[in-house]
Amino acid sequence: MKLFLKSVLLLVLAMSFGCSSNPERVEDEAVSETTSGEVNEESTPDGELEGEAGVEEAPAEEGSPDLVGAEWSVESLAGSGLVEETQPTLMFTADGEVSGQASCNRFFGSYQLVDDGLTITTAGTTRMACPVLVMEQEQLMLKVLNEVDGFEIDAEGVLRLHTGAREVISAGQ
C-alpha cells in the first residue's frame, strides 16, 4: 500500500511540474496569437516574427471592414423569427474564416469575398443534441449559409445575407 501511495504522489508531483505554466520566454522565440485565439510559437535566428504576423493581407473589399471582426447576432432566418431562447451568431475573420453559434451547436468554416459577392462554406459543427425546434432551426441556418451568394450592410448597420434576390439572414451587432 505504501508503495502505491508513493507512486501516486510521485505521479502527481511530476504532472504538476510538467503542467505548470512558465511566463518566461526563450530569447529567440516569437509568440503570435491567431484570430481564433490559438498561440503560435516560432523561432527565428534573429528573433523576428515569422508566419501569420508577417503575412500581408489583401486589401479589404468595400464594405468588408464592417463585416470582419464583429460578432453578428442573427435576428431573422429565412424570413422568420428565431426559436425562443436561441441566439445564432456569425463571426467573420480577416483570414477568411467564419464561425459562430448555429442555434444549438457551434459551427466553423470559410468564406470568400468576390466582387460584390460572398460565398460561405461551413466545414463542421459540434455535435450536441437539443430540442427538435432548435435542431431544425440550426439545420436551416447551416443550409442557407452554404447558399449565400451576396451581402450588404445597410445604413442602420444590419448585415443582410442574400441568396439571389432573397434575404436569408439578417443580423445586427
N, C-alpha and C positions, 0 to 999 in steps of 0.2 A: 504494500500500500504506500509506504514511504517513497519507494522508487517511482511509483506512478505520480504522486504529488510533486516530486522534484521535477519529473519530466514535464508536467503541465506547467509548473512555474517557469521553467526554462523556455518553454514554447511561448508563453505569454510575454516574457521579457524580450525574447527575440523578435516577436511580432511588433511589440511596441517600439522597439528601436528601428525596425525596418519600415514602419508606417508613420513614424513621426515626420512632421513637415519641418524642413530646414529653410529659413528665409534667406540664407546666404546664397549667392550666385557665383558660379565659376567665372573668372575674369573674361575669358574669351567666348562666353556663351551668351547669345541674344535670345530674349523671350518675346514672343508676339502673341497677341490674342486675336483669334478669328472672330467673325461676326456671330458665330454660333456659340462663342464662349470657350472654345477649346484653346488650350495653350500649346503653342509650338515652340520647341527649343531647337535652335540651330547654331552650330559652332562655325565660326569663320576664323581664318588666321589673323585678320586684322580687327576682329570684334564687331564688324558691321552686320546689320540685319540682312538676311537673305530670304528669298521666297516671297510669301504673301506681302510683306511690308514693302518689298522692293518692286512689286509689280505695278505698272502704271495702268490705271483703268481707262477704258474707252470713255469718251465724252458722253454724258447722260443725254438721253433723248429729251426733247421738250416735254415738260410735264412730269417726267420721271423723278425729279428730286422730291416732289411731294409723295410719290408712290413709294419710294425706297426709304427704309429706316423707321417708319412709323408702324405701330400696331393698329390695324384697321378692325373695328368691331362690326360684324355683319349685322345689318338692320333689316334686310329683306332678302329672300332667297327664292328665285324663280317666280317673282311677283307675289309671294305670300309672306306672311309674318313668320316668326320663329316659334318653335315649341317653347312653352314657358320654362323658365329657369335654365335655358341653354344660352351660351354666348359664343357662337362661332367667331373666329378671328382669322386674320391674314397678316403676314409679315413678309415683306419683300426686302432682300438684302442687296447690296451693291454688287455682289459677285454672282448674281443670277439664281439665288436660292429663294424658295418660297416655303413658308411653314405656317402653322397655326393650329387652332382648335377646330376640328371639323364638326363637332357637336358633342360627341362622347369621347372621341379619341383625338390625339394629336396627329397631324399629317406633315409630310415634308415632300419636297420636290424641287423642280427648277422652273424658271420662266425665261422668256426671251422677249425683248422689245425689238420689233422690226418695223421700220417706217412708222406708221400710226397704229400698228397692231401690237397685240400682246398674246403670247401663247403660254399656257401653263401645262406642265406635265407633273402629275402627282406620282411620286415614286413609292410611297408607303405610308402606313399608319401604325399606331399602336393597336392593340387588339383587345380592348376592354369591351365588355357587354353592358348594354344599357337598355332601358325600356324601349319597346318597339317603335314608338313615335320618334324618339331621339335617334335611333339607328336609321330609320327611314330618312329623316332629315339629313343625317350625315352622308348617307349614300347619294342623296340628291346633290348635296354640296360638292362632293368629290366628282360626281358625274359632270356637273355644269362647269366646274373649274377646268376640267380637261377639254371642254368645248369652247372655252373663251377664246375670242379672236381680236378683241379690242377693249379699250378702256377710255374713260375720261374722268377728270376730277372737276366737278362743277364749281361755280362761284361760291357756293356755301361750303366747299371743301369735302363734298361727298364723293367717294370713289364709286364709279359705276362700271361694272364689268359687263361686256356685251358678247353675245353670240349672234353674229349677223346684226340685224337691227333690233334684236330683242335684248332688253336688260335682264341679266340673270342674277346678279348680285349687286346690292348697294351696301356700302359700308362707310362709317364715319370714324373719326379719331377720338 
